[in-house]
């Protein structure tokens, strides 16, 4: 599949449910319990983020803190990142010349006053623990095919994103990678540059394609593969929720691996470190 096909926003699958609003009971019974994705189009309009957040808004927060920007698709390509000043990066997004992707950004650690601007209670009320991240970047940023080990809501605030999803049943055809990424499992297949010789079974995968516009969010259940590409300069927020079972089964083992990994006792190909001048450098 080419980048041109990824960017062809006129083509969207219809296998995934699209609803305007849901009650908490409907969401739980029809989607969480059934592990079924759903695109929700009418539940973000009251969020303060939809009326406040823009690149200009973020530029006025006067955050001089350093952030790490991913360069390219770190899931399926070589891991590369660089340090930048948050303010400079946002100014670059305004000017249209920004490079890199501020992904898995602990947005409410940096800006706790913004926590009230979003509302993920439709998921959080059914979970024991949740993790919220911001995603800021220019058009063309990519997060390659992977699985999250919790139930995920991705909410689009600025710009559009194109998602490809594949059900857990497709895992035998997804070529699970040995590359380490905390809280996820990665596919070795680059959707935008598929090596059919290495990954012949990938052609059997049934992909479901969704376009997220500002004010829309999508529920991606635990274990669903997803690939995300920004069609515009964008701001998104993801909220991953874990119940007690997934904490014990997934979160604790992954966290233990991360501790060993960060300490240098288990060095491997990963999305969080690079080796420069013989040194193990953490993102």
C-alpha positions as CSV (number, residue, x, y, z in Angstrom):
1,X,0.0,0.0,0.0
2,X,1.4,3.4,-1.0
3,X,1.3,6.7,0.8
4,X,-1.0,8.0,-1.9
5,X,-3.5,5.3,-1.0
6,X,-3.2,6.2,2.7
7,X,-3.9,9.8,1.9
8,X,-6.9,9.0,-0.3
9,X,-9.5,10.3,2.2
10,X,-12.4,9.5,-0.1
11,X,-12.1,5.8,0.7
12,X,-13.4,4.7,4.1
13,X,-14.4,1.3,5.3
14,X,-17.9,0.7,6.7
15,X,-17.3,-2.4,8.8
16,X,-16.8,-0.3,12.0
17,X,-19.9,1.1,13.7
18,X,-20.3,4.9,13.6
19,X,-22.5,6.5,16.2
20,X,-23.3,10.1,17.3
21,X,-23.6,9.5,21.1
22,X,-23.6,6.6,23.5
23,X,-24.7,6.1,27.0
24,X,-22.2,4.5,29.4
25,X,-24.3,1.4,29.5
26,X,-24.5,1.1,25.7
27,X,-20.7,1.7,25.4
28,X,-20.0,-1.0,28.0
29,X,-22.4,-3.7,26.7
30,X,-22.0,-3.1,22.9
31,X,-18.3,-2.2,22.6
32,X,-16.1,-2.8,25.7
33,X,-17.6,-6.2,26.6
34,X,-17.7,-7.3,22.9
35,X,-14.2,-5.9,22.2
36,X,-15.7,-4.1,19.2
37,X,-14.3,-0.8,17.8
38,X,-16.7,2.2,17.3
39,X,-16.2,5.7,15.9
40,X,-18.1,8.3,18.0
41,X,-18.8,11.6,16.3
42,X,-20.9,13.7,18.7
43,X,-19.4,13.4,22.2
44,X,-16.5,15.9,22.0
45,X,-18.4,19.1,21.1
46,X,-18.7,20.1,24.8
47,X,-15.0,19.6,25.5
48,X,-13.2,22.9,26.3
49,X,-10.3,21.5,24.3
50,X,-12.5,21.7,21.1
51,X,-12.9,25.5,21.7
52,X,-9.5,26.3,23.1
53,X,-6.8,24.0,21.7
54,X,-4.8,25.1,18.7
55,X,-1.2,25.4,17.9
56,X,-1.4,29.1,18.7
57,X,-3.0,28.2,22.0
58,X,-0.1,25.8,22.9
59,X,2.4,28.4,21.8
60,X,1.1,30.8,24.5
61,X,1.6,28.3,27.3
62,X,5.2,29.5,27.6
63,X,6.6,26.0,28.1
64,X,10.4,26.0,27.6
65,X,10.7,22.4,28.6
66,X,12.7,20.0,26.5
67,X,10.7,17.3,24.7
68,X,11.8,14.3,22.5
69,X,10.6,14.1,18.9
70,X,10.3,10.9,17.0
71,X,11.7,11.0,13.5
72,X,10.0,8.7,11.0
73,X,8.1,5.5,11.8
74,X,9.9,4.2,14.9
75,X,7.8,1.1,15.0
76,X,8.9,-0.5,11.8
77,X,12.0,1.6,10.9
78,X,15.1,2.5,12.8
79,X,14.4,4.3,16.0
80,X,15.4,7.9,15.7
81,X,14.6,10.8,18.0
82,X,16.0,14.2,18.9
83,X,15.5,16.7,21.7
84,X,13.7,19.9,21.0
85,X,12.2,22.9,22.9
86,X,8.4,22.5,23.1
87,X,7.9,26.2,22.3
88,X,10.1,26.0,19.2
89,X,8.4,22.8,18.0
90,X,4.9,24.4,18.3
91,X,6.1,27.5,16.5
92,X,7.3,25.3,13.7
93,X,3.9,23.7,13.5
94,X,2.3,27.2,13.1
95,X,4.9,28.1,10.5
96,X,4.4,24.8,8.6
97,X,8.0,23.8,8.8
98,X,8.1,21.5,11.9
99,X,9.9,18.2,11.7
100,X,9.4,15.3,14.0
101,X,6.5,13.9,16.0
102,X,5.7,14.7,19.7
103,X,4.2,11.3,20.5
104,X,3.1,9.7,23.7
105,X,3.5,13.1,25.2
106,X,2.6,13.3,28.9
107,X,0.5,16.4,28.2
108,X,-1.1,16.7,31.7
109,X,2.2,16.3,33.4
110,X,3.4,19.3,31.5
111,X,0.1,21.2,31.6
112,X,-2.0,19.9,34.5
113,X,-4.4,22.9,34.0
114,X,-5.5,21.3,30.7
115,X,-6.8,18.1,32.3
116,X,-10.3,19.5,32.7
117,X,-10.4,20.3,28.9
118,X,-11.1,16.6,28.0
119,X,-13.5,14.0,29.3
120,X,-12.8,10.3,29.0
121,X,-15.2,9.2,31.7
122,X,-17.2,7.0,29.4
123,X,-14.2,4.6,29.5
124,X,-12.5,5.5,32.8
125,X,-15.6,4.7,34.9
126,X,-15.1,1.0,33.9
127,X,-11.3,0.9,34.4
128,X,-9.0,0.6,37.4
129,X,-6.2,2.7,35.9
130,X,-5.8,4.9,32.8
131,X,-2.9,6.5,30.9
132,X,-3.5,9.7,28.9
133,X,-1.1,11.0,26.2
134,X,-1.0,13.8,23.7
135,X,0.1,13.6,20.1
136,X,1.3,16.7,18.2
137,X,2.9,16.8,14.8
138,X,2.8,17.9,11.2
139,X,1.1,16.2,8.3
140,X,2.5,12.8,7.5
141,X,3.5,11.6,10.9
142,X,3.1,7.8,11.3
143,X,2.6,5.4,14.2
144,X,3.0,2.0,12.6
145,X,0.9,-1.1,13.1
146,X,0.8,-2.2,16.8
147,X,-1.4,-3.5,19.6
148,X,-2.1,-1.7,22.8
149,X,-2.6,-3.8,25.9
150,X,-5.4,-1.8,27.2
151,X,-8.7,-0.4,25.8
152,X,-7.9,2.8,23.9
153,X,-9.9,5.9,23.0
154,X,-8.2,8.2,20.5
155,X,-9.8,11.6,20.3
156,X,-9.0,14.0,17.5
157,X,-8.9,17.7,18.4
158,X,-7.1,19.4,15.5
159,X,-6.6,18.1,12.0
160,X,-7.4,14.6,10.6
161,X,-6.0,11.2,11.0
162,X,-6.3,8.0,8.9
163,X,-6.4,4.8,10.8
164,X,-6.2,1.2,9.6
165,X,-7.4,-1.4,12.0
166,X,-7.1,-5.2,12.0
167,X,-8.9,-7.6,14.3
168,X,-7.0,-9.8,16.8
169,X,-7.8,-12.8,14.7
170,X,-5.4,-11.3,12.1
171,X,-2.4,-11.7,14.4
172,X,-1.0,-14.8,12.6
173,X,-0.7,-12.7,9.4
174,X,0.7,-9.6,11.1
175,X,4.2,-10.8,11.7
176,X,4.8,-9.9,15.4
177,X,8.0,-8.1,15.9
178,X,10.6,-8.6,18.6
179,X,11.2,-4.9,18.8
180,X,10.3,-3.6,22.3
181,X,7.8,-0.8,23.0
182,X,6.4,-0.4,26.5
183,X,2.7,-1.4,26.7
184,X,2.4,-2.5,23.0
185,X,3.2,-5.3,20.7
186,X,4.6,-4.2,17.3
187,X,4.1,-5.7,13.8
188,X,7.2,-6.0,11.6
189,X,5.2,-5.0,8.5
190,X,5.4,-1.4,7.3
191,X,1.9,-0.8,5.9
192,X,3.1,1.9,3.6
193,X,6.0,-0.1,2.1
194,X,5.0,-3.8,2.4
195,X,7.8,-6.3,1.5
196,X,5.6,-9.1,0.1
197,X,8.6,-11.4,-0.1
198,X,9.2,-11.2,3.6
199,X,5.5,-11.0,4.7
200,X,3.4,-13.0,2.2
201,X,0.6,-13.7,4.6
202,X,0.0,-10.0,5.2
203,X,-2.0,-9.8,1.9
204,X,-4.6,-11.9,3.7
205,X,-5.2,-9.3,6.4
206,X,-8.6,-7.6,6.3
207,X,-8.0,-3.9,7.1
208,X,-10.7,-1.6,8.3
209,X,-10.1,2.1,7.4
210,X,-11.4,5.1,9.4
211,X,-10.9,8.8,9.0
212,X,-11.0,10.8,12.2
213,X,-12.0,14.5,11.8
214,X,-11.8,17.1,14.6
215,X,-14.4,16.4,17.2
216,X,-14.4,12.6,16.5
217,X,-13.0,9.8,18.6
218,X,-12.6,6.1,18.1
219,X,-12.6,3.2,20.6
220,X,-9.9,0.7,19.8
221,X,-10.3,-2.4,22.1
222,X,-7.3,-4.2,23.6
223,X,-5.6,-6.5,21.1
224,X,-6.8,-4.7,17.9
225,X,-3.9,-3.8,15.5
226,X,-3.9,-0.2,14.4
227,X,-1.8,2.0,12.1
228,X,-2.2,5.8,12.3
229,X,-1.2,8.5,9.8
230,X,-1.8,12.2,10.1
231,X,-3.5,13.7,7.1
232,X,-3.0,17.2,8.5
233,X,-0.9,18.9,11.2
234,X,-2.8,17.6,14.1
235,X,-3.4,17.4,17.9
236,X,-4.8,14.2,19.3
237,X,-5.3,12.8,22.8
238,X,-5.4,9.1,23.6
239,X,-6.6,7.5,26.8
240,X,-5.8,3.8,27.5
241,X,-7.7,2.2,30.3
242,X,-6.8,-1.0,32.2
243,X,-9.0,-3.2,34.3
244,X,-7.5,-5.3,37.1
245,X,-7.1,-8.3,34.9
246,X,-5.1,-6.4,32.3
247,X,-3.0,-4.7,35.0
248,X,-1.9,-8.1,36.3
249,X,-1.7,-9.9,33.0
250,X,-0.2,-7.1,30.8
251,X,0.8,-3.9,32.6
252,X,2.9,-5.4,35.4
253,X,5.0,-7.7,33.2
254,X,5.5,-4.9,30.6
255,X,6.6,-2.5,33.4
256,X,9.0,-5.1,34.8
257,X,10.5,-5.5,31.3
258,X,10.8,-1.7,31.0
259,X,12.6,-1.4,34.3
260,X,15.2,-4.0,33.3
261,X,15.5,-2.5,29.9
262,X,16.1,1.1,31.2
263,X,18.6,-0.2,33.6
264,X,20.6,-1.8,30.8
265,X,20.1,-5.4,32.0
266,X,18.1,-6.3,28.9
267,X,19.2,-4.4,25.9
268,X,17.4,-5.0,22.6
269,X,16.0,-3.2,19.6
270,X,13.3,-0.8,20.9
271,X,11.5,2.4,20.4
272,X,12.8,4.1,23.5
273,X,16.6,4.0,23.2
274,X,19.3,4.6,20.6
275,X,23.0,3.9,20.7
276,X,25.1,6.9,20.1
277,X,28.9,6.9,20.4
278,X,28.6,3.6,22.2
279,X,26.2,5.0,24.8
280,X,22.7,3.7,25.6
281,X,20.6,6.8,25.4
282,X,16.9,6.9,26.5
283,X,14.2,8.9,24.8
